């Protein structure tokens, strides 16, 4: 049987399309709009009712959820069963046919719970827009915690006959979570959900909503987010000893600390360099496709000749997607050592990328920074289904391209090389 919340995980998935919802039919319910192709109206109506009821419950508890949650459902024989959120007001579901939407006993897939889980993500991500410091236990654990409670709320509001293939979906709510927490070996998601349930006992929903708002406004040091986040926990918890003790246990589980490199981040004035920069590349210059990596980043390995070389800039072939107005936030370019540990972090505004056709975008480094002989350039856009940057890749990979983020590890990306180049220079 498929894992209970496998569909709801927001992991390092590749987004190849974005923009307005395009579907043949639309079904609505208070607080939800479902655009769908390839499934029957009964399931579309049920998806709308579940999503709307979950949204209403979360809003009533004080969470920052949209007035309307937009769900796009795509069905086809070539589709994979997948459910994820765009992070703002969008949820995306793909299935092969109506058969995949039957009750969990027949499919092993928990769609009704999954929709509640995604509303749980919206309640957190809309408040904490910069959440790349969150571990699986923090993000997925929260969505499992609130999603389980929302299942109970949906049942109370809509009753037993809500799903076209009826079943007692109360078993997918807090009853299941309580049973999971009694297990001997807890997954990261279940462990995180248990910690969130503990904090809920101390702060309640209003307090948790206030905490997310405070985290979203906090100035978080990407290399060590714990102090700033902990200050907000103490503030919202009003210094209560039980809340302070909770954070001491939760912080190592919830927060990714990007362990810095031991390589010194030495900088020099541009005036001491030769003025004859060299562009390093692994790609062949031909964009064969493009990707946006949710929950991950685009990284490329480079090597310089012997001697003292400094990073002067990075050039990326890509284009922004989403609204006509660029997000009011920065993306990050990291100079990393060979083990993807951060040496230096360079933020750039999203507006550096235009929508439309992909182009080469130069990103100058104003403080030239010494690179080791082998180094990695990593770029993270914190993308969602409704905002991000498509980075171009070529067709034949060199083995030097990665998908990952500093402190979170990386995997080889075998579908081609990112069109990401490093510009280096050396002293006169």
C-alpha positions as CSV (number, residue, x, y, z in Angstrom):
1,X,0.0,0.0,0.0
2,X,1.3,3.4,-0.9
3,X,2.4,5.5,2.1
4,X,-0.4,7.5,3.6
5,X,1.0,10.9,2.7
6,X,3.2,10.1,-0.3
7,X,1.0,12.2,-2.6
8,X,1.2,15.2,-0.4
9,X,4.9,15.5,-0.1
10,X,6.4,18.7,-1.6
11,X,9.8,17.4,-2.5
12,X,12.4,18.2,-5.2
13,X,10.1,17.9,-8.1
14,X,10.7,19.3,-11.5
15,X,8.1,21.9,-12.8
16,X,8.0,22.2,-16.5
17,X,4.9,24.3,-16.9
18,X,3.2,27.1,-15.1
19,X,0.7,29.9,-15.8
20,X,-3.1,30.3,-16.0
21,X,-5.2,27.2,-15.3
22,X,-6.2,25.6,-18.6
23,X,-9.0,23.0,-18.5
24,X,-12.1,22.0,-20.3
25,X,-14.4,22.1,-17.3
26,X,-14.7,23.9,-14.0
27,X,-16.4,22.9,-10.8
28,X,-16.7,25.2,-7.8
29,X,-17.6,25.1,-4.1
30,X,-17.4,27.9,-1.5
31,X,-13.7,28.6,-1.1
32,X,-12.5,26.3,-3.9
33,X,-12.3,26.2,-7.7
34,X,-11.4,23.0,-9.6
35,X,-10.4,23.1,-13.2
36,X,-10.2,19.6,-14.6
37,X,-9.8,17.4,-17.6
38,X,-10.1,13.6,-17.9
39,X,-12.1,12.9,-14.7
40,X,-15.8,12.8,-14.1
41,X,-17.8,15.6,-12.5
42,X,-18.6,13.6,-9.3
43,X,-14.9,13.5,-8.4
44,X,-14.3,17.1,-9.4
45,X,-17.3,18.2,-7.2
46,X,-15.9,16.1,-4.3
47,X,-12.5,17.6,-4.7
48,X,-14.0,21.1,-4.6
49,X,-16.1,20.3,-1.5
50,X,-13.1,18.8,0.4
51,X,-10.8,21.7,-0.5
52,X,-13.4,24.3,0.3
53,X,-14.3,22.7,3.6
54,X,-10.7,22.3,4.6
55,X,-10.0,25.9,3.7
56,X,-12.9,27.2,5.7
57,X,-11.8,25.2,8.8
58,X,-8.2,26.5,8.5
59,X,-9.4,30.1,8.1
60,X,-11.7,29.7,11.1
61,X,-8.8,28.6,13.2
62,X,-6.9,31.8,12.2
63,X,-4.5,30.6,9.5
64,X,-3.5,32.6,6.5
65,X,-5.2,30.7,3.7
66,X,-6.5,32.2,0.4
67,X,-10.1,33.2,-0.2
68,X,-10.2,30.6,-2.9
69,X,-8.0,27.6,-3.4
70,X,-7.5,26.8,-7.1
71,X,-7.1,23.1,-7.8
72,X,-5.9,21.9,-11.3
73,X,-6.6,18.3,-12.0
74,X,-5.1,16.6,-15.1
75,X,-5.8,13.0,-16.0
76,X,-4.4,10.9,-18.7
77,X,-2.7,7.5,-19.4
78,X,0.7,9.3,-19.5
79,X,0.3,11.0,-16.1
80,X,1.8,10.0,-12.8
81,X,-0.3,10.2,-9.7
82,X,1.0,13.3,-8.0
83,X,-0.3,16.0,-5.7
84,X,1.5,19.2,-4.7
85,X,0.9,22.9,-3.9
86,X,2.1,26.0,-5.6
87,X,2.7,27.6,-2.2
88,X,0.2,30.5,-2.5
89,X,-3.3,29.5,-3.6
90,X,-2.8,26.6,-6.1
91,X,-2.9,22.9,-5.7
92,X,-2.0,20.5,-8.6
93,X,-3.3,16.9,-8.9
94,X,-2.5,14.5,-11.7
95,X,-4.0,11.0,-12.1
96,X,-4.3,8.4,-14.9
97,X,-8.1,8.2,-14.6
98,X,-11.0,8.1,-12.2
99,X,-9.8,4.7,-11.1
100,X,-6.9,6.4,-9.3
101,X,-9.5,8.4,-7.3
102,X,-11.2,5.5,-5.7
103,X,-11.1,5.0,-1.9
104,X,-7.7,4.1,-0.3
105,X,-8.7,0.5,0.3
106,X,-8.8,0.0,-3.5
107,X,-5.9,2.2,-4.6
108,X,-3.6,2.8,-1.6
109,X,-3.8,6.5,-2.3
110,X,-5.3,9.0,0.2
111,X,-6.6,11.8,-2.0
112,X,-9.1,13.2,0.5
113,X,-6.4,13.4,3.2
114,X,-3.9,14.7,0.6
115,X,-6.1,17.7,-0.2
116,X,-6.3,18.6,3.4
117,X,-2.6,18.1,3.7
118,X,-2.0,20.6,0.9
119,X,-4.3,23.2,2.6
120,X,-2.0,22.6,5.6
121,X,1.0,23.6,3.5
122,X,-0.7,26.7,2.3
123,X,-1.4,27.8,5.9
124,X,2.3,27.6,6.6
125,X,3.9,28.6,3.3
126,X,1.8,31.7,2.7
127,X,3.0,33.1,6.0
128,X,6.6,31.8,5.8
129,X,7.4,32.6,2.2
130,X,11.1,31.9,2.6
131,X,11.1,28.4,4.0
132,X,14.1,26.7,2.4
133,X,15.5,26.3,6.0
134,X,12.7,23.9,6.8
135,X,13.4,20.2,7.0
136,X,11.0,17.5,5.9
137,X,10.0,17.1,9.6
138,X,9.1,20.8,9.8
139,X,7.2,21.3,6.6
140,X,5.7,17.9,5.9
141,X,5.2,17.2,9.6
142,X,3.2,20.4,9.9
143,X,1.1,19.6,6.9
144,X,0.5,16.1,8.3
145,X,-0.5,17.6,11.7
146,X,-2.9,20.2,10.4
147,X,-4.1,18.0,7.5
148,X,-5.1,15.3,9.9
149,X,-7.1,17.7,11.9
150,X,-8.7,19.1,8.8
151,X,-9.8,15.7,7.8
152,X,-11.8,15.5,11.0
153,X,-13.2,19.0,10.4
154,X,-14.2,18.1,6.8
155,X,-16.0,15.0,8.1
156,X,-17.9,17.1,10.7
157,X,-18.9,19.6,8.0
158,X,-19.7,17.3,5.1
159,X,-20.4,13.8,6.5
160,X,-19.7,10.3,5.4
161,X,-21.0,10.4,1.9
162,X,-18.7,13.2,0.6
163,X,-16.4,11.0,-1.6
164,X,-18.0,9.4,-4.7
165,X,-16.5,6.0,-3.6
166,X,-17.7,6.4,0.0
167,X,-15.6,5.2,2.9
168,X,-15.1,6.2,6.6
169,X,-12.4,8.8,6.0
170,X,-12.3,9.6,9.7
171,X,-9.7,6.9,9.9
172,X,-7.4,9.1,7.8
173,X,-7.5,12.0,10.4
174,X,-6.1,12.5,13.9
175,X,-7.0,8.9,14.7
176,X,-4.4,7.6,12.3
177,X,-1.9,10.2,13.4
178,X,-2.3,9.1,17.0
179,X,-1.8,5.5,16.0
180,X,1.4,6.4,14.0
181,X,2.8,8.3,17.0
182,X,2.7,5.1,19.0
183,X,5.0,3.4,16.6
184,X,8.5,2.3,17.6
185,X,10.2,3.9,14.5
186,X,8.8,7.2,13.4
187,X,9.3,8.7,10.0
188,X,10.5,12.3,9.8
189,X,7.0,13.4,8.9
190,X,5.3,11.7,11.8
191,X,7.9,12.8,14.2
192,X,7.5,16.4,13.1
193,X,3.7,16.1,13.3
194,X,4.0,14.9,16.9
195,X,6.2,18.0,17.8
196,X,3.7,20.3,16.1
197,X,0.8,18.7,18.0
198,X,2.7,19.3,21.3
199,X,3.1,23.0,20.4
200,X,-0.5,23.2,19.5
201,X,-1.4,22.2,23.0
202,X,0.6,25.1,24.4
203,X,-0.2,27.9,21.8
204,X,-3.4,26.8,20.1
205,X,-4.2,27.7,16.5
206,X,-4.1,31.4,17.0
207,X,-0.6,31.1,18.6
208,X,0.7,28.9,15.8
209,X,-0.7,31.3,13.1
210,X,1.1,34.2,15.0
211,X,4.3,32.2,15.1
212,X,4.2,31.6,11.3
213,X,3.6,35.3,10.7
214,X,6.6,36.1,13.0
215,X,8.8,33.6,11.2
216,X,7.8,35.1,7.9
217,X,8.9,38.6,9.0
218,X,12.1,37.5,10.8
219,X,15.5,38.3,9.3
220,X,16.9,34.8,9.1
221,X,20.6,34.1,8.6
222,X,20.6,31.2,6.1
223,X,23.8,29.8,7.6
224,X,22.2,29.5,11.0
225,X,18.5,30.3,11.2
226,X,18.0,28.9,14.7
227,X,18.6,32.1,16.8
228,X,16.2,34.3,14.8
229,X,13.5,31.6,14.7
230,X,14.0,30.8,18.4
231,X,13.5,34.5,19.3
232,X,10.1,34.4,17.6
233,X,9.1,31.2,19.4
234,X,10.0,32.9,22.7
235,X,8.1,36.0,21.8
236,X,4.9,34.2,20.7
237,X,5.2,31.8,23.6
238,X,5.7,34.7,26.0
239,X,8.8,33.1,27.4
240,X,6.9,30.1,28.9
241,X,9.3,27.5,30.1
242,X,7.3,24.7,28.4
243,X,7.5,26.4,25.0
244,X,11.2,27.2,25.4
245,X,11.8,23.5,26.2
246,X,9.8,22.5,23.2
247,X,12.0,24.6,20.9
248,X,15.2,23.1,22.3
249,X,13.9,19.7,21.2
250,X,12.3,20.9,17.9
251,X,15.1,23.1,16.5
252,X,17.5,20.3,15.7
253,X,14.6,18.4,14.0
254,X,13.0,21.3,12.2
255,X,15.9,23.6,11.0
256,X,18.5,23.0,8.3
257,X,21.8,24.6,9.4
258,X,23.9,25.1,6.3
259,X,27.3,24.0,7.6
260,X,29.8,26.4,6.1
261,X,33.0,25.4,4.3
262,X,36.3,25.5,6.0
263,X,37.6,27.2,2.9
264,X,38.2,30.9,3.7
265,X,35.9,33.3,1.9
266,X,38.7,35.7,1.0
267,X,37.7,38.7,-1.0
268,X,39.7,41.4,-2.9
269,X,39.0,44.7,-4.7
270,X,38.2,44.3,-8.4
271,X,41.1,46.7,-9.0
272,X,43.7,44.1,-8.2
273,X,42.4,41.7,-10.8
274,X,43.7,41.4,-14.4
275,X,40.5,42.6,-16.0
276,X,40.7,39.6,-18.4
277,X,38.0,37.3,-16.9
278,X,37.6,33.7,-18.0
279,X,34.2,32.0,-18.4
280,X,34.0,28.4,-17.2
281,X,31.2,26.2,-18.5
282,X,30.1,22.6,-18.7
283,X,27.2,23.0,-21.1
284,X,27.4,23.0,-24.9
285,X,25.4,26.2,-25.2
286,X,22.3,24.6,-26.8
287,X,19.2,24.8,-24.6
288,X,17.3,21.5,-25.1
289,X,14.9,21.9,-22.2
290,X,14.3,23.8,-19.0
291,X,13.4,23.0,-15.4
292,X,12.4,24.6,-12.1
293,X,13.2,22.5,-9.1
294,X,10.9,22.9,-6.1
295,X,12.6,22.2,-2.9
296,X,16.0,22.0,-4.5
297,X,18.5,24.0,-6.5
298,X,20.6,24.0,-9.7
299,X,24.3,23.3,-9.2
300,X,27.3,22.9,-11.5
301,X,30.9,21.8,-10.7
302,X,33.9,23.8,-12.0
303,X,37.6,23.6,-11.8
304,X,40.2,26.3,-12.2
305,X,43.9,26.0,-13.2
306,X,46.6,26.3,-10.5
307,X,46.9,29.7,-9.0
308,X,44.7,32.2,-7.3
309,X,41.3,32.7,-8.9
310,X,38.3,34.8,-7.9
311,X,34.7,34.5,-8.7
312,X,33.6,37.6,-10.6
313,X,30.1,36.6,-11.7
314,X,27.7,33.9,-12.7
315,X,25.7,33.8,-16.0
316,X,22.5,31.8,-16.2
317,X,20.3,31.0,-19.3
318,X,16.7,31.1,-18.1
319,X,13.4,33.0,-17.8
320,X,11.0,33.8,-15.0
321,X,7.5,32.4,-14.8
322,X,4.5,33.5,-12.8
323,X,2.9,36.9,-12.5
324,X,3.8,39.8,-14.7
325,X,5.2,41.5,-11.6
326,X,8.4,39.8,-10.2
327,X,8.2,38.6,-6.6
328,X,9.5,41.0,-4.1
329,X,12.2,38.7,-2.9
330,X,15.8,37.6,-3.6
331,X,17.1,34.3,-5.0
332,X,20.5,33.1,-3.9
333,X,23.7,32.1,-5.7
334,X,26.1,30.2,-3.5
335,X,29.8,29.6,-4.0
336,X,30.4,26.2,-2.5
337,X,33.3,23.8,-2.0
338,X,33.4,20.4,-3.7
339,X,31.2,19.0,-0.9
340,X,28.5,21.6,-1.5
341,X,29.3,23.5,1.7
342,X,28.7,27.2,1.4
343,X,31.7,29.5,1.1
344,X,29.8,32.6,0.3
345,X,26.1,33.6,-0.4
346,X,25.2,36.2,-3.0
347,X,21.5,37.3,-3.1
348,X,20.0,38.8,-6.3
349,X,16.6,40.3,-6.9
350,X,14.0,38.1,-8.8
351,X,13.6,41.0,-11.2
352,X,17.0,40.1,-12.8
353,X,15.0,37.6,-14.8
354,X,12.3,38.5,-17.4
355,X,9.3,36.5,-18.4
356,X,9.1,35.0,-21.9
357,X,12.0,33.6,-23.9
358,X,15.0,32.4,-22.0
359,X,18.1,34.7,-22.3
360,X,21.6,34.8,-20.8
361,X,21.4,36.7,-17.5
362,X,24.7,38.0,-16.1
363,X,24.9,38.2,-12.3
364,X,28.0,40.2,-11.3
365,X,29.7,39.5,-8.0
366,X,30.7,42.9,-6.6
367,X,33.1,41.4,-4.1
368,X,35.4,39.0,-6.0
369,X,35.7,35.9,-3.8
370,X,38.5,33.4,-3.9
371,X,37.5,29.9,-5.2
372,X,39.1,26.6,-4.4
373,X,40.6,24.6,-7.3
374,X,37.3,22.6,-7.5
375,X,34.2,24.4,-6.6
376,X,30.4,24.4,-7.1
377,X,28.1,27.2,-8.1
378,X,24.6,26.6,-6.7
379,X,21.5,28.7,-7.5
380,X,18.3,28.5,-5.4
381,X,15.1,30.2,-6.5
382,X,12.7,28.9,-3.8
383,X,10.2,28.2,-6.6
384,X,6.5,27.3,-6.4
385,X,4.0,26.3,-9.0
386,X,3.1,30.0,-9.5
387,X,6.6,31.7,-9.3
388,X,10.1,30.7,-10.1
389,X,12.8,30.6,-12.8
390,X,13.1,28.0,-15.5
391,X,16.8,27.2,-15.9
392,X,17.8,25.9,-19.3
393,X,19.8,22.6,-19.8
394,X,21.5,21.0,-22.7
395,X,20.8,17.5,-24.0
396,X,24.0,15.6,-23.2
397,X,25.2,15.8,-19.6
398,X,28.9,15.9,-18.5
399,X,28.3,14.5,-15.1
400,X,29.1,17.8,-13.5
401,X,25.6,19.0,-13.0
402,X,23.7,18.5,-9.7
403,X,20.3,19.1,-8.1
404,X,20.5,20.2,-4.5
405,X,21.1,23.0,-2.0
406,X,24.0,23.8,0.4
407,X,23.5,21.9,3.7
408,X,20.8,19.7,2.2
409,X,22.9,17.5,-0.1
410,X,22.8,17.1,-3.8
411,X,22.2,14.4,-6.4
412,X,23.7,14.0,-9.9
413,X,21.3,15.5,-12.5
414,X,21.6,13.2,-15.5
415,X,19.2,14.9,-17.9
416,X,21.8,17.4,-19.2
417,X,24.0,20.2,-18.0
418,X,22.5,23.4,-16.6
419,X,23.3,26.5,-18.7
420,X,25.0,28.0,-15.7
421,X,28.5,29.5,-16.1
422,X,31.1,30.9,-13.7
423,X,33.2,34.0,-14.5
424,X,36.6,34.0,-12.8
425,X,39.6,36.3,-12.8
426,X,43.1,36.3,-11.2
427,X,45.3,39.0,-9.8
428,X,47.5,41.0,-12.2
